[in-house]
Amino acid sequence: MDYKYLKIFSLLSLLFIVVVISASIRLDLFGATKNKKEIVSNSAKKEIEKIFYQEKALKIDSIMQVKAKKYYFNGNVLVAYKGSCIYNESFGYADMLRRRELEKDDIFQLASVSKQFTAMAIMILKEQNKLNYDDTVSKYIPEFPYPRITIRMLLNHTSGLPNYMWLVEHHWKGNKAPYNEDIVKMMAEHKLSLYFTPGRRWNYSNTGYITLASIVERITNEKFADFMYENIFEPLKMDNSFVYSSSLSNVKKDRLIGYYYRGRRYRMIPETVNDGAVGDKGIYSTTEDLFKWDQALYNNSLVSYETFNEAISTFKLRNKYEIPYGFGFRIRTRNDKKIAYHHGKWNGFRTSLLRYIEDTNTVIVLNHTSSSLNNSIIRDIQQVLDDSSSVNMTHQVVTSILDDGLESAVEYYFEHTYGKSIKLDIVKISKVSQVLYDTNNPVTAEQLLLFKDMYVRGELDTNFMNDRNFLEALTINKYLE
């Protein structure tokens, strides 16, 4: 039985090879694989990308108009598709009293979306050989009262630390909100009991992330805000991003205020005694700056691929239970593809950043009116971003021709459609070829039309490749005359 299946597999593999070689021979006959490489400009590529995502942008806008008009969504939304920003719009008001409309560069408190930035600060120090994840916290903060807790436990929420907000609300006597150092001193003084033995369970912990920010300050001898500016915001040109602590009054730019809705009107939410601490929250940013951050993570601009990949990977608790959290990112899958994401909720701000890793899609939703619409918006946008097989394959074929030529595109097509029923969107192929003609790339346009004509005539079908009427395909060379 095994031999029978091995024989079938060998025959299918041989057929696949013959098909690809036959296609290559055809392209040589048509002159398509000769050295006619053109450089397609970035502006032309952007126009081509629009052909594939313009419909999606219109659908997303339709969704958001309903959310804004019917459900009173108040915030900013950015969507990236295949690494390109296709939608970035504002809805509602920045200032409810003065009725100033929101703009794209308005600055939101990120709440717990801040945690991925704090984790990145630790990753940067790790790559600079200034710490190791399995170092104890007390190595850097000697007065820290829990000697068994490591940096890794803080990153992935397995430390068992008690809630610092309870500690502050019950024991802080200062005139202004305590900063991280003040909270570390309170922890050392009061020595609250841990929720569980470190490393034994998973429990989401804001205390862990303010402690991480304190470790950054102890190692670098500078404020967390300064380290983040010098090592993340400034290098990535995130010009509207900063760390804000009410206890330091270090804000340099206007920032939005959070609201809640009561008594048929919006009311401002004042700062609290917990707004002095940073690391778990306290980073302010815009949708456009967050998109710069998102792209930098794909490009490994701040740390290596290996280092960051651990941050967006699940881990095994006690080598037994898989926990869907990395370092500052929650992890889940959709359609068998990874999503690294986080939500935030603090003082009227509801924030969401989702990164669809394999598809390089991104959804960013920021609002400051305590609205619970984020998840509904994200679900609807996800449906729009989901590609049909025809659109996705068409896009990949076009990209292959632009980057590597027609023969490469044919090989890609065979490799990914062999034994499958996948159709191409020939209308989009025709539109792309017109853009190439308009931007003075006639050879690439002709190669794309040749591919389309071969597809329409069935000449990319495996049955046709073995047809006796092979030479009839030569009539296609009219495109290359």
C-alpha positions in Angstrom: 0.0 0.0 0.0 2.8 2.4 0.9 4.6 1.6 -2.4 1.3 2.4 -4.3 1.0 5.8 -2.7 4.7 6.5 -3.2 4.4 5.7 -6.9 1.4 8.1 -7.2 3.2 10.9 -5.4 6.3 10.4 -7.6 4.1 10.6 -10.7 2.4 13.8 -9.5 5.7 15.4 -8.6 7.1 14.5 -12.1 4.0 16.0 -13.7 4.4 19.2 -11.7 8.0 19.5 -12.8 7.1 18.9 -16.5 4.4 21.5 -16.2 6.8 24.1 -14.9 9.5 23.3 -17.5 6.9 23.4 -20.2 5.8 26.8 -19.1 9.4 28.0 -19.0 9.9 26.7 -22.6 6.8 28.5 -23.7 7.9 31.8 -22.2 11.3 31.5 -23.9 9.5 31.0 -27.2 7.5 34.1 -26.5 10.6 36.1 -25.6 9.2 36.8 -22.2 12.2 35.6 -20.2 14.8 37.6 -22.0 16.6 40.3 -20.2 14.0 43.1 -20.4 13.9 44.0 -16.7 12.3 47.3 -16.0 12.5 49.3 -12.8 8.9 50.0 -11.6 8.9 53.2 -9.5 7.6 53.3 -6.0 4.8 55.7 -7.0 3.7 53.2 -9.7 3.7 50.4 -7.2 1.5 52.5 -4.8 -1.0 53.1 -7.6 -1.0 49.4 -8.3 -1.5 48.6 -4.6 -4.6 50.9 -4.6 -6.2 48.7 -7.2 -6.2 45.8 -4.7 -7.2 47.7 -1.6 -9.4 50.6 -2.7 -12.5 48.4 -2.5 -11.6 47.4 1.1 -11.1 51.1 2.1 -14.5 52.0 0.8 -16.1 49.0 2.7 -14.3 50.0 5.9 -15.5 53.6 5.6 -19.0 52.4 5.1 -18.7 50.4 8.4 -17.3 53.4 10.3 -19.9 55.8 9.0 -22.6 53.6 10.6 -20.6 53.2 13.8 -20.2 57.0 14.1 -23.7 58.1 13.1 -25.8 55.3 14.6 -23.7 54.3 17.6 -21.8 57.6 18.2 -18.3 56.2 18.0 -15.8 58.9 18.9 -12.2 58.2 18.0 -9.6 57.5 15.4 -9.2 54.4 13.3 -6.3 53.3 11.1 -6.2 50.1 9.0 -3.2 48.7 7.1 -3.5 46.0 4.4 -0.4 44.1 3.3 1.8 46.6 5.0 0.2 49.7 3.3 -2.1 52.2 5.2 -5.4 52.1 3.4 -7.6 53.9 5.9 -7.0 56.5 8.6 -9.9 58.6 9.7 -11.2 60.6 12.7 -14.8 60.6 14.0 -16.4 62.9 16.6 -14.9 65.4 18.9 -11.6 66.0 20.7 -13.2 68.5 23.1 -16.8 67.8 23.9 -17.4 71.2 25.5 -15.9 73.3 22.7 -17.0 70.8 20.0 -13.5 70.7 18.4 -13.5 67.9 15.9 -11.0 65.1 16.3 -8.0 65.1 13.9 -5.6 62.4 12.8 -2.7 63.9 14.9 -4.7 64.0 18.2 -2.9 62.2 21.0 -4.6 59.4 23.0 -3.6 57.7 26.2 -2.8 54.2 25.1 -3.7 52.6 28.5 -2.5 48.9 28.4 -1.4 49.1 24.8 1.6 50.9 26.5 2.8 47.5 27.8 4.3 46.4 24.5 6.5 49.5 24.5 7.7 48.8 28.1 8.5 45.2 27.0 10.4 46.6 24.0 12.5 48.7 26.4 13.5 45.5 28.2 14.2 43.8 25.0 16.5 46.6 23.9 18.4 46.4 27.2 18.6 42.6 26.8 20.3 43.0 23.4 22.7 45.5 24.9 23.7 42.8 27.4 22.5 44.9 30.3 20.1 42.3 31.6 18.8 38.8 31.1 15.2 37.8 31.3 15.9 35.2 34.0 17.7 37.7 36.3 15.8 38.4 39.5 14.3 41.8 40.0 16.2 42.3 43.2 19.5 42.2 41.1 18.5 45.7 39.9 16.2 46.8 42.7 17.8 45.5 45.9 14.9 46.6 48.1 12.4 44.7 46.1 10.7 42.4 48.7 10.1 39.3 46.5 13.5 37.6 45.8 12.2 34.8 43.6 10.5 37.0 41.0 12.4 37.3 37.7 12.2 39.8 34.8 10.6 37.1 32.6 7.8 36.6 35.2 7.1 40.3 35.0 7.0 40.3 31.2 4.6 37.3 30.9 2.4 37.9 34.0 3.5 34.9 36.1 4.9 36.9 39.1 1.9 36.8 41.4 2.5 40.4 42.4 -0.3 42.2 44.3 -2.2 45.1 42.7 -0.2 48.3 43.2 -3.3 50.4 42.8 -4.8 48.9 46.0 -1.5 49.7 47.7 -1.6 53.3 46.5 -5.2 53.9 47.3 -4.9 52.6 50.9 -1.4 53.7 51.9 -0.2 56.7 49.8 -0.2 59.9 51.9 1.6 62.3 49.4 0.1 65.5 47.9 0.5 64.3 44.3 0.2 60.9 42.7 3.1 58.6 43.4 5.7 57.8 40.7 7.2 54.3 40.2 10.0 54.8 42.7 7.5 55.8 45.3 5.5 52.6 44.7 8.6 50.5 44.9 9.3 52.0 48.3 5.8 51.3 49.4 6.1 47.7 48.2 9.3 47.2 50.2 7.6 48.8 53.3 4.3 47.0 53.3 5.4 43.6 51.8 1.9 42.6 50.7 1.4 38.9 50.2 1.8 37.5 46.7 -1.2 36.1 45.0 0.6 32.8 44.3 4.1 31.3 44.2 6.0 33.0 41.4 5.9 31.0 38.1 3.0 28.8 39.2 0.1 30.6 37.6 -0.8 33.3 35.1 -2.5 36.5 36.3 -2.5 39.8 34.4 -0.5 42.3 36.4 -0.2 46.0 36.0 2.3 45.9 39.0 4.7 43.8 36.9 4.9 46.4 34.2 5.5 49.4 36.4 8.3 47.3 38.0 9.7 46.8 34.5 9.8 50.5 33.9 11.6 50.9 37.3 14.2 48.4 36.2 14.8 50.4 33.0 15.4 53.5 35.2 17.7 51.7 37.6 19.9 50.3 34.8 20.1 53.4 32.7 20.0 56.1 35.4 17.5 58.1 33.4 13.7 58.6 33.5 11.6 56.0 31.7 10.2 58.8 29.5 13.7 59.9 28.4 14.8 56.3 27.6 11.6 55.7 25.5 12.2 58.9 23.6 15.8 58.3 22.9 15.5 54.6 22.0 12.1 54.2 20.4 10.1 57.4 19.7 12.9 59.5 18.2 14.5 56.8 16.1 11.1 55.8 14.6 10.1 59.5 14.1 7.1 59.0 16.4 6.9 62.7 16.8 3.6 62.8 18.6 4.4 60.0 21.2 5.6 60.4 24.7 5.4 59.0 28.3 3.3 61.1 30.7 3.2 60.9 34.5 1.0 63.3 36.4 3.6 63.2 39.3 6.3 64.6 37.0 4.3 67.0 34.9 6.6 66.2 31.9 4.0 66.5 29.1 5.2 68.5 26.1 2.2 68.4 23.8 -1.5 68.6 24.0 -3.2 65.4 24.8 -6.8 64.3 24.9 -8.9 64.0 28.0 -11.1 60.9 28.7 -14.9 61.1 29.0 -17.8 59.1 30.2 -21.4 59.5 29.2 -24.0 60.1 32.0 -27.1 62.2 32.3 -27.4 62.6 28.5 -24.0 64.3 28.2 -20.3 63.6 28.2 -18.4 64.4 31.3 -14.6 64.7 31.7 -12.7 62.1 33.8 -10.1 63.8 36.1 -6.7 62.3 36.8 -6.5 59.9 39.6 -3.9 59.0 42.2 -2.8 56.1 40.0 -1.9 58.4 37.0 1.7 59.0 38.4 2.9 55.4 37.6 4.1 54.5 34.1 5.0 51.3 32.3 1.6 49.6 32.6 0.0 52.7 30.9 1.1 56.3 30.5 2.2 56.3 26.9 0.4 58.7 24.6 0.4 58.4 20.8 -1.6 58.8 17.6 -2.8 56.3 15.0 -0.1 57.4 12.6 2.7 57.0 15.1 1.4 53.6 16.0 1.5 52.6 12.4 5.2 53.6 12.3 5.7 51.4 15.4 3.9 48.6 13.7 6.0 48.8 10.6 9.2 49.0 12.6 8.3 45.8 14.3 8.0 44.0 10.9 11.3 45.5 9.8 13.2 44.5 13.0 14.3 48.2 13.3 14.7 48.1 17.1 15.7 44.5 18.0 16.5 41.3 16.1 13.9 39.0 14.6 14.7 36.3 17.2 14.3 38.7 20.1 11.0 40.1 19.0 9.6 36.8 17.9 9.7 35.6 21.5 7.6 38.6 22.4 4.8 37.6 20.1 4.9 33.9 20.9 3.0 31.9 23.5 4.8 30.1 26.3 4.4 27.0 28.4 3.6 27.5 32.1 5.4 24.8 34.1 6.1 23.1 30.8 2.5 22.1 30.7 -0.1 24.8 30.0 0.2 27.0 26.9 -0.4 30.6 27.8 -1.5 33.0 25.0 0.7 35.9 26.0 4.1 37.0 25.0 5.9 40.1 26.2 3.3 42.9 26.2 1.2 41.2 23.5 -1.7 38.8 23.8 -1.6 36.0 21.2 -4.4 34.2 19.3 -5.0 32.7 15.9 -7.7 33.4 13.3 -8.0 31.2 10.2 -4.8 29.4 11.4 -2.8 32.7 11.3 -1.3 34.5 14.3 -2.6 37.7 15.7 -0.5 39.7 18.2 -2.6 42.3 19.9 -3.5 44.2 23.0 -6.4 46.3 24.3 -6.4 49.1 26.8 -8.9 50.7 29.1 -8.2 53.6 31.4 -10.0 56.8 32.4 -12.3 56.9 29.4 -9.7 55.7 26.9 -10.4 52.4 25.1 -7.6 51.4 22.8 -6.8 48.5 20.5 -3.9 47.5 18.3 -4.0 44.2 16.4 -1.2 42.9 14.2 -2.1 40.1 11.7 1.4 38.7 11.4 1.3 36.5 8.3 -0.8 38.9 6.3 1.0 42.1 7.6 -2.4 43.7 8.2 -3.0 46.0 11.1 -6.0 47.5 12.9 -5.7 50.4 15.3 -8.8 51.8 17.1 -8.4 54.6 19.7 -11.3 56.3 21.5 -11.7 58.5 24.5 -15.3 58.3 25.5 -15.5 55.0 27.4 -17.2 53.4 24.3 -17.3 49.7 24.1 -17.5 49.7 20.3 -13.8 48.7 19.7 -14.5 45.0 19.5 -17.5 45.4 17.2 -15.4 47.6 14.9 -12.5 45.2 14.8 -14.8 42.2 14.0 -16.3 44.0 11.0 -13.0 45.3 9.7 -11.5 41.8 10.0 -14.2 40.5 7.6 -13.2 43.1 5.1 -9.5 42.3 5.3 -10.1 38.6 4.8 -8.9 37.9 1.2 -10.7 35.7 -1.2 -8.3 33.3 -2.8 -8.7 34.9 -6.2 -7.9 38.4 -5.0 -4.9 37.2 -2.9 -3.5 35.0 -5.7 -3.9 37.8 -8.3 -2.1 40.2 -6.0 0.8 37.7 -5.5 1.1 37.0 -9.2 1.3 40.7 -10.0 3.9 41.3 -7.3 5.9 38.4 -8.6 6.0 39.8 -12.1 6.9 43.3 -10.8 9.7 42.0 -8.6 11.1 38.9 -10.4 9.6 38.7 -13.9 7.1 36.5 -15.7 8.8 33.1 -15.4 8.9 33.5 -11.6 5.2 34.4 -11.6 4.3 31.3 -13.6 6.4 29.1 -11.2 4.6 30.8 -8.2 1.2 30.2 -9.8 1.9 26.5 -10.4 3.3 26.0 -6.9 0.3 27.5 -5.2 -2.6 26.4 -7.4 -1.5 22.9 -8.3 -4.5 20.6 -7.6 -6.6 23.5 -6.4 -9.5 25.5 -8.0 -8.4 29.1 -7.7 -9.5 31.8 -10.1 -7.6 35.0 -10.9 -9.2 38.5 -11.1 -8.4 39.4 -14.7 -10.1 42.8 -14.4 -7.5 43.8 -11.8 -4.7 42.4 -13.9 -5.9 44.6 -16.8 -6.0 47.7 -14.6 -2.5 47.0 -13.3 -1.2 46.6 -16.9 -2.7 50.0 -17.8 -0.9 51.6 -14.8 2.3 50.1 -16.1 1.8 51.5 -19.6 0.9 54.9 -18.1 4.1 54.9 -16.0 6.4 54.0 -19.0 6.8 50.3 -18.1 5.6 48.7 -21.4 7.7 45.5 -21.1 6.3 44.7 -17.6 2.8 45.5 -18.8 3.2 43.2 -21.8 4.5 40.4 -19.5 1.4 40.8 -17.3 -0.9 40.7 -20.3 0.8 37.6 -21.6 0.3 35.9 -18.2 -3.4 37.0 -18.3 -3.9 35.7 -21.9 -2.3 32.4 -21.0 -4.6 32.1 -18.0 -7.7 33.0 -20.0 -6.8 30.5 -22.8 -6.3 27.8 -20.2 -2.6 27.5 -21.1 -1.6 27.5 -17.4 -3.8 24.5 -16.8 -1.9 21.3 -16.3 -4.0 19.5 -18.9 -3.2 22.0 -21.5 0.5 21.7 -20.9 0.3 18.2 -22.2 -2.0 19.0 -25.1 -0.9 18.3 -28.7 -2.0 21.9 -29.6 0.9 23.3 -27.8 2.2 25.4 -30.8 -1.1 27.2 -31.0 -0.1 29.2 -28.0 2.6 30.9 -30.1 -0.2 33.2 -31.3 0.2 35.0 -27.9 3.5 36.5 -29.0 1.5 39.3 -30.6 2.0 41.1 -27.3 5.7 41.0 -27.7 6.0 42.2 -31.3 
